[in-house]
């Protein structure tokens, strides 16, 4: 209970008594307590100030004299690590990877369900003559291939195709001892359709 | 129908007969016809080659050692102009402008109707005591101000606030004699919410 009150205060910066009452009413559920506070019209800490908590860096890479450009945000936990040379080298490698290997998503979970369904549908339709059991296996394999092509973390590293981007990320996390997240990226190719 | 077939061929580089059949099956819908072709396993031209039609450059700008990053695509008509020094200087200025003045849209027309309505609603609610005729004038003025803050082309240039970005763009177009378009941009600020 005390722990929940503390977390609620950290999240909302609302007064002690308000937080106590809200937590009691929400039976210890912090999210519910936030709702209760909001419904009462109690002013919560501006969402923005509570948002800007992450460290890291925004890195860019311009390829072929401006024909392709990449912007990527990579987060870590402390400003100390953000200035670390290996972290910076990793960020540069990732920007270059995105330029060369044109991923569409950071990770598997970011592929929209509709895109996956469409992909499965098209694959199935193009292999109608195959027996059903074989078909499912083939499609699963092709979907893995699809992930490898479209998801940054699943892609083979352009400088060393034997390892995947997620492997480099994981060994960097292990080495530095801080969580590191590739958060978002943009890749522009001159004249492409949006 | 003929027009749709032509567009399908341009987009896919698939054979004439295949395109004819697919368009017929799709009742003239080009996107649907592309799907039909893919389902039949017909190899389409790589998307890349059909997309890259415009010239220009993609420029980036990284501010404060990676706390803010900008990516911007600026188009012109010929590769000759894309390599022009003034065009490049303009691109760099625009990237810096976006980093410093944080626009949300390229131009007025890009502001979604819902955003404008919301803005008007909030302004009206905050000035309920004003007489109606005065109110409308004030709101129009405030909306202009809103454009100046959020639309890149309406913003005062950071290096010379007496002129607007669109003025610099127009004089560059007049000087170079080619149409120039600021097409799209991304601005990442470390840790901000998306």
Interface residues (C-beta under 8 A of the other chain):
Chain A: X47 X48 X51 X52 X53 X54 X55 X56 X57 X58 X59 X60 X61 X62 X65 X66 X67 X68 X69 X70 X71 X73 X75 X82 X83 X91 X121 X122 X125 X126 X127 X184 X186 X188 X189 X190 X191 X192 X193 X194
Chain B: X35 X38 X39 X40 X41 X48 X51 X52 X53 X54 X55 X56 X57 X58 X59 X60 X61 X62 X65 X66 X67 X68 X69 X70 X71 X73 X75 X82 X83 X91 X184 X186 X188 X189 X190 X191 X192 X193 X194
